[in-house]
Amino acid sequence: MNNAARLLAVACISFAGTGAYGQVTVDVSKISCEQYLGFRIADPRDIAIWLSGFYHGKNGSPLLYPQQLRENVEKLKSACFQSGNAKRMVVEVANELLAKEK
């Protein structure tokens, strides 16, 4: 391999890792409705999908109901928009919504 090829290979390897992001850990139990609705932590849809998986895991259910998930996302958003819920934790509001469904 000539010097130009080696230099190009080193440059490619050097730049390959510059776009990587560090892993971020989020404690979902500490996300407020205000943060949830304001996209401050992550996309609200992503959080809702995580919550769905969390609750299905707790209940031992491997089933996904896409329509029910969409409905629950809208219910959670609506409940978080309600007066007095901005500072409440999303997990608390989700627990209340799920308790009503049982």
BASE-777810 format. One record per residue: residue number from 1; x, y, z of N, C-alpha, C in turn. Coordinates in steps of 0.2 Angstrom, whole numbers, plus 2048, in hexadecimal, padded with zeros to 3 digits. Layout:
{resi NUM; nc1 X; nc2 Y; nc3 Z; cac1 X; cac2 Y; cac3 Z; cc1 X; cc2 Y; cc3 Z}
...
END
This chain:
{resi 1; nc1 804; nc2 7FA; nc3 800; cac1 800; cac2 800; cac3 800; cc1 805; cc2 806; cc3 800}
{resi 2; nc1 803; nc2 80B; nc3 7FC; cac1 807; cac2 811; cac3 7FB; cc1 805; cc2 816; cc3 801}
{resi 3; nc1 809; nc2 81B; nc3 802; cac1 808; cac2 820; cac3 807; cc1 801; cc2 824; cc3 806}
{resi 4; nc1 7FF; nc2 825; nc3 800; cac1 7F9; cac2 829; cac3 7FF; cc1 7F3; cc2 825; cc3 801}
{resi 5; nc1 7F3; nc2 81E; nc3 800; cac1 7EE; cac2 81A; cac3 802; cc1 7EE; cc2 819; cc3 809}
{resi 6; nc1 7F3; nc2 818; nc3 80D; cac1 7F4; cac2 818; cac3 814; cc1 7F1; cc2 81E; cc3 817}
{resi 7; nc1 7F3; nc2 824; nc3 815; cac1 7F0; cac2 82A; cac3 817; cc1 7E9; cc2 82B; cc3 817}
{resi 8; nc1 7E6; nc2 829; nc3 811; cac1 7DF; cac2 829; cac3 810; cc1 7DB; cc2 824; cc3 815}
{resi 9; nc1 7DE; nc2 81E; nc3 816; cac1 7DB; cac2 819; cac3 81A; cc1 7DB; cc2 81C; cc3 821}
{resi 10; nc1 7E0; nc2 81F; nc3 823; cac1 7E1; cac2 822; cac3 82A; cc1 7DC; cc2 828; cc3 82B}
{resi 11; nc1 7DB; nc2 82C; nc3 826; cac1 7D6; cac2 831; cac3 826; cc1 7CF; cc2 82F; cc3 826}
{resi 12; nc1 7CE; nc2 82A; nc3 823; cac1 7C7; cac2 827; cac3 823; cc1 7C5; cc2 824; cc3 82A}
{resi 13; nc1 7CA; nc2 820; nc3 82C; cac1 7C9; cac2 81E; cac3 833; cc1 7C8; cc2 823; cc3 838}
{resi 14; nc1 7CC; nc2 828; nc3 838; cac1 7CC; cac2 82E; cac3 83C; cc1 7C5; cc2 831; cc3 83C}
{resi 15; nc1 7C2; nc2 832; nc3 836; cac1 7BC; cac2 836; cac3 836; cc1 7B6; cc2 831; cc3 837}
{resi 16; nc1 7B7; nc2 82B; nc3 837; cac1 7B1; cac2 826; cac3 837; cc1 7AE; cc2 827; cc3 83E}
{resi 17; nc1 7B2; nc2 828; nc3 843; cac1 7AF; cac2 828; cac3 84A; cc1 7AC; cc2 82F; cc3 84C}
{resi 18; nc1 7AD; nc2 834; nc3 848; cac1 7AC; cac2 83B; cac3 84B; cc1 7A4; cc2 83D; cc3 84B}
{resi 19; nc1 7A0; nc2 839; nc3 848; cac1 799; cac2 83A; cac3 848; cc1 796; cc2 836; cc3 84D}
{resi 20; nc1 799; nc2 832; nc3 851; cac1 796; cac2 82E; cac3 856; cc1 794; cc2 833; cc3 85C}
{resi 21; nc1 78E; nc2 831; nc3 85F; cac1 78C; cac2 834; cac3 865; cc1 78D; cc2 830; cc3 86B}
{resi 22; nc1 78E; nc2 833; nc3 871; cac1 78E; cac2 82F; cac3 877; cc1 787; cc2 82D; cc3 879}
{resi 23; nc1 787; nc2 827; nc3 87D; cac1 781; cac2 824; cac3 87F; cc1 77E; cc2 829; cc3 884}
{resi 24; nc1 778; nc2 82A; nc3 884; cac1 774; cac2 82E; cac3 889; cc1 76F; cc2 829; cc3 88D}
{resi 25; nc1 76F; nc2 82A; nc3 893; cac1 76A; cac2 826; cac3 897; cc1 765; cc2 82B; cc3 89A}
{resi 26; nc1 75F; nc2 829; nc3 899; cac1 759; cac2 82D; cac3 89C; cc1 755; cc2 829; cc3 8A1}
{resi 27; nc1 754; nc2 82C; nc3 8A6; cac1 750; cac2 829; cac3 8AC; cc1 748; cc2 82B; cc3 8AA}
{resi 28; nc1 745; nc2 827; nc3 8A7; cac1 73E; cac2 828; cac3 8A5; cc1 739; cc2 82A; cc3 8AA}
{resi 29; nc1 73B; nc2 828; nc3 8B0; cac1 736; cac2 82A; cac3 8B6; cc1 737; cc2 831; cc3 8B8}
{resi 30; nc1 73C; nc2 835; nc3 8B5; cac1 73D; cac2 83C; cac3 8B7; cc1 73B; cc2 840; cc3 8B2}
{resi 31; nc1 738; nc2 83E; nc3 8AC; cac1 736; cac2 842; cac3 8A7; cc1 72F; cc2 845; cc3 8A9}
{resi 32; nc1 72F; nc2 84C; nc3 8A9; cac1 728; cac2 84F; cac3 8AA; cc1 724; cc2 850; cc3 8A4}
{resi 33; nc1 71E; nc2 851; nc3 8A5; cac1 719; cac2 852; cac3 89F; cc1 71C; cc2 858; cc3 89B}
{resi 34; nc1 71E; nc2 85D; nc3 89E; cac1 721; cac2 863; cac3 89A; cc1 727; cc2 861; cc3 896}
{resi 35; nc1 72B; nc2 85D; nc3 898; cac1 731; cac2 85B; cac3 895; cc1 72F; cc2 856; cc3 88F}
{resi 36; nc1 72A; nc2 852; nc3 891; cac1 727; cac2 84D; cac3 88C; cc1 724; cc2 850; cc3 886}
{resi 37; nc1 720; nc2 855; nc3 887; cac1 71C; cac2 859; cac3 882; cc1 721; cc2 85D; cc3 87E}
{resi 38; nc1 726; nc2 860; nc3 881; cac1 72B; cac2 865; cac3 87E; cc1 731; cc2 862; cc3 87A}
{resi 39; nc1 731; nc2 85B; nc3 87A; cac1 736; cac2 858; cac3 876; cc1 73D; cc2 859; cc3 879}
{resi 40; nc1 73D; nc2 85B; nc3 880; cac1 743; cac2 85D; cac3 883; cc1 748; cc2 857; cc3 885}
{resi 41; nc1 745; nc2 851; nc3 886; cac1 749; cac2 84B; cac3 887; cc1 74A; cc2 847; cc3 881}
{resi 42; nc1 744; nc2 845; nc3 87D; cac1 744; cac2 841; cac3 877; cc1 73E; cc2 842; cc3 874}
{resi 43; nc1 73D; nc2 840; nc3 86E; cac1 737; cac2 840; cac3 86B; cc1 731; cc2 83D; cc3 86F}
{resi 44; nc1 72C; nc2 840; nc3 870; cac1 726; cac2 83D; cac3 875; cc1 724; cc2 836; cc3 872}
{resi 45; nc1 724; nc2 835; nc3 86C; cac1 722; cac2 82F; cac3 869; cc1 727; cc2 829; cc3 86B}
{resi 46; nc1 72D; nc2 82B; nc3 86B; cac1 732; cac2 826; cac3 86E; cc1 731; cc2 824; cc3 875}
{resi 47; nc1 730; nc2 829; nc3 879; cac1 72F; cac2 828; cac3 880; cc1 729; cc2 824; cc3 881}
{resi 48; nc1 723; nc2 825; nc3 87D; cac1 71D; cac2 821; cac3 87E; cc1 71E; cc2 81A; cc3 87C}
{resi 49; nc1 722; nc2 819; nc3 877; cac1 724; cac2 812; cac3 875; cc1 727; cc2 80F; cc3 87A}
{resi 50; nc1 72C; nc2 812; nc3 87D; cac1 730; cac2 80F; cac3 883; cc1 72B; cc2 80D; cc3 888}
{resi 51; nc1 727; nc2 812; nc3 88A; cac1 722; cac2 811; cac3 890; cc1 71E; cc2 80B; cc3 88E}
{resi 52; nc1 71B; nc2 80A; nc3 888; cac1 717; cac2 805; cac3 886; cc1 71B; cc2 7FE; cc3 887}
{resi 53; nc1 721; nc2 7FE; nc3 885; cac1 725; cac2 7F8; cac3 886; cc1 727; cc2 7F6; cc3 88D}
{resi 54; nc1 728; nc2 7FB; nc3 891; cac1 729; cac2 7FB; cac3 898; cc1 723; cc2 7F7; cc3 89B}
{resi 55; nc1 71D; nc2 7FA; nc3 89A; cac1 717; cac2 7F8; cac3 89D; cc1 715; cc2 7F1; cc3 89B}
{resi 56; nc1 716; nc2 7F0; nc3 894; cac1 715; cac2 7E9; cac3 892; cc1 719; cc2 7E4; cc3 895}
{resi 57; nc1 720; nc2 7E6; nc3 896; cac1 725; cac2 7E1; cac3 899; cc1 723; cc2 7E0; cc3 8A0}
{resi 58; nc1 720; nc2 7E5; nc3 8A4; cac1 71E; cac2 7E4; cac3 8AB; cc1 718; cc2 7DF; cc3 8AB}
{resi 59; nc1 714; nc2 7DF; nc3 8A6; cac1 70E; cac2 7DB; cac3 8A6; cc1 710; cc2 7D4; cc3 8A2}
{resi 60; nc1 716; nc2 7D3; nc3 8A0; cac1 717; cac2 7CD; cac3 89D; cc1 714; cc2 7CC; cc3 896}
{resi 61; nc1 712; nc2 7D2; nc3 892; cac1 70F; cac2 7D1; cac3 88C; cc1 714; cc2 7D3; cc3 886}
{resi 62; nc1 715; nc2 7CE; nc3 882; cac1 719; cac2 7D0; cac3 87C; cc1 715; cc2 7D3; cc3 876}
{resi 63; nc1 70F; nc2 7D4; nc3 877; cac1 70B; cac2 7D6; cac3 871; cc1 70B; cc2 7DE; cc3 870}
{resi 64; nc1 70B; nc2 7E0; nc3 86A; cac1 70B; cac2 7E7; cac3 868; cc1 704; cc2 7E8; cc3 865}
{resi 65; nc1 700; nc2 7ED; nc3 867; cac1 6FA; cac2 7EF; cac3 864; cc1 6FB; cc2 7F6; cc3 861}
{resi 66; nc1 6FD; nc2 7F7; nc3 85B; cac1 6FF; cac2 7FE; cac3 858; cc1 6F9; cc2 803; cc3 859}
{resi 67; nc1 6F3; nc2 801; nc3 858; cac1 6EE; cac2 806; cac3 859; cc1 6ED; cc2 808; cc3 860}
{resi 68; nc1 6ED; nc2 804; nc3 864; cac1 6ED; cac2 805; cac3 86C; cc1 6F3; cc2 80A; cc3 86E}
{resi 69; nc1 6F9; nc2 808; nc3 86B; cac1 6FF; cac2 80C; cac3 86D; cc1 6FD; cc2 814; cc3 86A}
{resi 70; nc1 6FB; nc2 815; nc3 864; cac1 6FA; cac2 81B; cac3 862; cc1 6F4; cc2 81F; cc3 866}
{resi 71; nc1 6EF; nc2 81B; nc3 868; cac1 6EA; cac2 81E; cac3 86C; cc1 6ED; cc2 820; cc3 873}
{resi 72; nc1 6F1; nc2 81C; nc3 876; cac1 6F4; cac2 81D; cac3 87D; cc1 6F9; cc2 823; cc3 87C}
{resi 73; nc1 6FC; nc2 824; nc3 877; cac1 701; cac2 82A; cac3 876; cc1 6FD; cc2 830; cc3 876}
{resi 74; nc1 6F7; nc2 830; nc3 872; cac1 6F3; cac2 836; cac3 872; cc1 6F0; cc2 837; cc3 879}
{resi 75; nc1 6EE; nc2 832; nc3 87D; cac1 6EB; cac2 833; cac3 884; cc1 6F0; cc2 836; cc3 888}
{resi 76; nc1 6F6; nc2 833; nc3 888; cac1 6FC; cac2 836; cac3 88C; cc1 6FD; cc2 83D; cc3 88A}
{resi 77; nc1 6FD; nc2 83F; nc3 884; cac1 6FF; cac2 846; cac3 882; cc1 6F9; cc2 84A; cc3 885}
{resi 78; nc1 6F3; nc2 848; nc3 884; cac1 6ED; cac2 84C; cac3 886; cc1 6ED; cc2 84D; cc3 88E}
{resi 79; nc1 6EF; nc2 847; nc3 891; cac1 6EF; cac2 848; cac3 899; cc1 6F5; cc2 84C; cc3 89B}
{resi 80; nc1 6FA; nc2 84C; nc3 897; cac1 700; cac2 851; cac3 899; cc1 6FE; cc2 858; cc3 898}
{resi 81; nc1 6FA; nc2 859; nc3 893; cac1 6F8; cac2 860; cac3 891; cc1 6F3; cc2 863; cc3 896}
{resi 82; nc1 6F0; nc2 85F; nc3 89A; cac1 6EB; cac2 861; cac3 89F; cc1 6EE; cc2 866; cc3 8A4}
{resi 83; nc1 6EA; nc2 86B; nc3 8A6; cac1 6ED; cac2 86F; cac3 8AB; cc1 6EF; cc2 86C; cc3 8B1}
{resi 84; nc1 6F5; nc2 86E; nc3 8B4; cac1 6F8; cac2 86B; cac3 8BA; cc1 6FC; cc2 865; cc3 8B9}
{resi 85; nc1 6FC; nc2 862; nc3 8B3; cac1 700; cac2 85C; cac3 8B2; cc1 707; cc2 85E; cc3 8AF}
{resi 86; nc1 709; nc2 864; nc3 8AD; cac1 70F; cac2 865; cac3 8AA; cc1 715; cc2 863; cc3 8AE}
{resi 87; nc1 715; nc2 864; nc3 8B5; cac1 71B; cac2 862; cac3 8B9; cc1 71A; cc2 85B; cc3 8BB}
{resi 88; nc1 715; nc2 857; nc3 8BA; cac1 714; cac2 850; cac3 8BC; cc1 719; cc2 84C; cc3 8B8}
{resi 89; nc1 71B; nc2 846; nc3 8BA; cac1 71F; cac2 842; cac3 8B6; cc1 71A; cc2 83E; cc3 8B2}
{resi 90; nc1 71D; nc2 83D; nc3 8AC; cac1 719; cac2 839; cac3 8A6; cc1 717; cc2 832; cc3 8A9}
{resi 91; nc1 71C; nc2 82F; nc3 8AD; cac1 71B; cac2 828; cac3 8AF; cc1 714; cc2 828; cc3 8B4}
{resi 92; nc1 714; nc2 82D; nc3 8B8; cac1 70E; cac2 82E; cac3 8BC; cc1 707; cc2 82E; cc3 8B8}
{resi 93; nc1 708; nc2 832; nc3 8B3; cac1 702; cac2 833; cac3 8AF; cc1 700; cc2 82D; cc3 8AB}
{resi 94; nc1 705; nc2 82A; nc3 8A9; cac1 704; cac2 823; cac3 8A5; cc1 701; cc2 81E; cc3 8AA}
{resi 95; nc1 704; nc2 81E; nc3 8B0; cac1 701; cac2 819; cac3 8B5; cc1 6FA; cc2 81A; cc3 8B6}
{resi 96; nc1 6F8; nc2 820; nc3 8B6; cac1 6F1; cac2 822; cac3 8B7; cc1 6EC; cc2 820; cc3 8B1}
{resi 97; nc1 6EF; nc2 821; nc3 8AB; cac1 6EB; cac2 820; cac3 8A5; cc1 6EA; cc2 818; cc3 8A5}
{resi 98; nc1 6F0; nc2 814; nc3 8A6; cac1 6EF; cac2 80D; cac3 8A6; cc1 6EB; cc2 80A; cc3 8AB}
{resi 99; nc1 6EA; nc2 80D; nc3 8B1; cac1 6E6; cac2 80B; cac3 8B6; cc1 6DF; cc2 80C; cc3 8B4}
{resi 100; nc1 6DD; nc2 811; nc3 8B1; cac1 6D6; cac2 812; cac3 8AE; cc1 6D4; cc2 80D; cc3 8A9}
{resi 101; nc1 6D9; nc2 80A; nc3 8A5; cac1 6D8; cac2 805; cac3 8A0; cc1 6D6; cc2 7FE; cc3 8A3}
{resi 102; nc1 6D9; nc2 7FD; nc3 8A9; cac1 6D8; cac2 7F6; cac3 8AC; cc1 6D1; cc2 7F5; cc3 8AE}
END
